[in-house]
Amino acid sequence: MRIIWFRLRTALSGRGSDRGMSTSEYAMGTIAACAFAAVLYKVVTSDVVATALQSTIGKALDAPF
């Protein structure tokens, strides 16, 4: 019973026998991060988002105290 509990606890905690990522996993993670950054940059620099940010900041600065 102890062996089953230990294996279940190890599997659920994510602490298996693997100690880290391999080189290919680092490469895939880097590619995914760069792709996400490129998409995020395109979204943030789009006209729609820029207009919305300017509107929000303008409303915040014109708010009465």
Number of C-alpha atoms within 10 A of each C-alpha: 5 7 8 9 10 11 12 11 13 13 11 10 9 9 10 11 7 8 7 8 10 9 9 9 11 12 12 11 13 12 12 12 12 12 12 12 12 12 11 12 11 12 13 13 11 11 11 10 13 13 12 11 13 11 12 11 11 11 11 10 9 8 7 6 3
